[in-house]
Amino acid sequence: MLGDDACQQHADKVDLVITDHAMPHMTGAELAMTITAHWPGVPIILATGYAEPSGLQPTLPRLSKSYRQEVLAEAIASAVGAG
């Protein structure tokens, strides 16, 4: 299932999206733009091993690979407004 298809099927159940930048069919940045256009309130975190991935929204939170569990927890808390 493609990321945007999954969001359409489960939009009412999505609290947070964590996506990789490198994916087949679309990048994580493209997925983030699609999600933001259709569901602007859904927080998104982009995980990437690239130093400067192309096509990113400047405000899109990023996790640089490889990351520790504590860093992931902080990013999630920040993205959902608990941090």
C-alpha positions as CSV (number, residue, x, y, z in Angstrom):
1,M,0.0,0.0,0.0
2,L,1.4,3.4,-0.9
3,G,1.7,6.0,1.9
4,D,-0.9,8.4,0.5
5,D,-3.3,5.4,0.0
6,A,-2.8,4.4,3.6
7,C,-3.6,8.0,4.8
8,Q,-6.8,8.1,2.7
9,Q,-8.0,4.8,4.2
10,H,-7.1,5.6,7.8
11,A,-7.2,9.4,7.9
12,D,-9.5,9.5,10.9
13,K,-7.2,7.2,12.9
14,V,-3.8,8.9,12.2
15,D,-2.3,10.9,15.0
16,L,1.2,11.2,13.7
17,V,3.1,10.1,10.6
18,I,6.8,9.1,10.7
19,T,8.1,8.5,7.2
20,D,11.4,7.7,5.6
21,H,12.6,10.1,2.9
22,A,13.8,7.3,0.5
23,M,10.7,5.3,-0.6
24,P,9.5,3.8,-3.9
25,H,7.0,5.8,-5.9
26,M,7.3,9.0,-3.9
27,T,9.7,10.6,-1.5
28,G,8.9,11.3,2.2
29,A,8.9,15.0,1.3
30,E,6.3,14.3,-1.4
31,L,4.2,12.3,1.0
32,A,4.5,15.1,3.6
33,M,3.2,17.6,1.1
34,T,0.2,15.3,0.2
35,I,-0.6,14.8,3.9
36,T,-0.4,18.5,4.6
37,A,-2.6,19.3,1.7
38,H,-5.4,16.9,2.7
39,W,-5.0,16.7,6.5
40,P,-3.2,19.8,7.6
41,G,-3.4,19.0,11.3
42,V,-1.5,15.7,11.1
43,P,2.0,16.1,12.4
44,I,4.8,14.5,10.3
45,I,8.4,13.6,11.1
46,L,10.8,12.7,8.2
47,A,13.5,10.2,8.9
48,T,16.5,10.5,6.6
49,G,20.1,9.6,6.2
50,Y,20.7,12.3,3.7
51,A,22.4,15.5,4.8
52,E,20.2,17.8,2.7
53,P,17.3,15.9,1.1
54,S,15.7,17.8,-1.7
55,G,12.1,19.1,-1.7
56,L,11.7,19.5,2.0
57,Q,9.4,22.0,3.6
58,P,11.6,24.1,5.9
59,T,9.4,23.5,8.9
60,L,9.2,19.7,8.5
61,P,10.7,18.0,11.5
62,R,13.5,15.7,10.7
63,L,15.2,12.7,12.3
64,S,18.7,12.1,11.1
65,K,19.6,8.5,10.8
66,S,20.7,6.7,12.8
67,Y,18.9,8.1,15.8
68,R,18.5,6.8,19.4
69,Q,15.2,5.9,21.0
70,E,15.4,9.0,23.2
71,V,15.7,11.3,20.2
72,L,12.7,9.6,18.6
73,A,10.7,10.0,21.8
74,E,11.6,13.7,21.9
75,A,10.7,14.3,18.2
76,I,7.3,12.6,18.8
77,A,6.6,14.6,21.9
78,S,7.5,17.8,20.1
79,A,5.5,16.9,17.0
80,V,2.3,16.1,18.9
81,G,2.6,19.1,21.2
82,A,3.6,17.3,24.3
83,G,7.2,18.6,24.4
